[in-house]
Amino acid sequence: MIAMKNILVATDFGEAADSALTYGRELAQRFDSTLHVLHVAENVYITAFGAETYASFAPDLQRDLEENAVRRLHEAVIDSDGSGPRTLPVVMTSSSPAFAIIDYAREHGIDLIIMGTHGRGALGHILMGSVAERVVRLAPCPVLTVRQRERDFVHPDGLVAVREPARARA
């Protein structure tokens, strides 16, 4: 039997990440897992300016970026009727989202990582790289990648119909 106590959904707030969150919610609910929803905020000082200009350039920029990420993450995971899985929203700051996701998975005993992928072509992949690909190659657990609208097997109406007879049998 597969046991999944901790499921991680990595989000960049894009459409593919929204699809990944749908999968994560459903799997966490079915396996009675804790759903960790992680957003990795870019470390703008290291990435854009270099460490030597950290203190002298726009000291509130990083804080504003992180506060905005926290607000968006809480909006994304809100469960108005309380029927969803236990959810832990997390914002981390890093210059490498892939390594931050992998480190979080190791440190928190994550059993499955779910993340959206944009499905860029070869040129886009060469120019921009792929966070999802790095996570797939280096993660300490299985990784489910979800492309936006490619094929959904999570259908809310059908799941309710399937779930209801199961509850009646219990």
Steps between C-alpha positions, in 0.01 A plus 500: 500500500620848419517729802514872439499705818649817350433631151675810369361723226752753372336809354607801300134616489473417129225301330700176497565542874125549557439168327769339716328638810172338391677164476675557831177581683326191366788264576553646847130461573493138378815399689418707811830681448628839601522723195804728497463782247835666435584815312866588456540876483799611300785654696505822299814634661718203412339430162471850361762707676763273652568461869719813523208738427254330736487766770512807279221433250128517582505337846124432496491329160560147632257544790228627265556209263470248787192667651329494161589132462356419845176682415465323163582162654235538770245597234594192294461253787187644661242233567173678567300194608776332702462171313850494351817338629723641773696768316826667590583805284873583488700780338877462473757733346772360278698574188434140386136387515585141404749454782267671748221256407733202530639617836149559635395151389798342678458701820125434532473134400302570184366183335391657169575828324245637255585790276384663183712509190466738210600246236729740318664391179867410469617858441307636798639221714859576394461872560303490826567156644235313687436506872276195461770304319756572771256399771412177316869410467604583857194457724509252788150377411272451197402812306173545311517770234178651370462691175227760478186355340682213330288231660308529822410192692375697796137579423321658797145389410603140432702484820205611708285231340764234565568617855134506608433126449826422683378695803163326488675160518699595809 
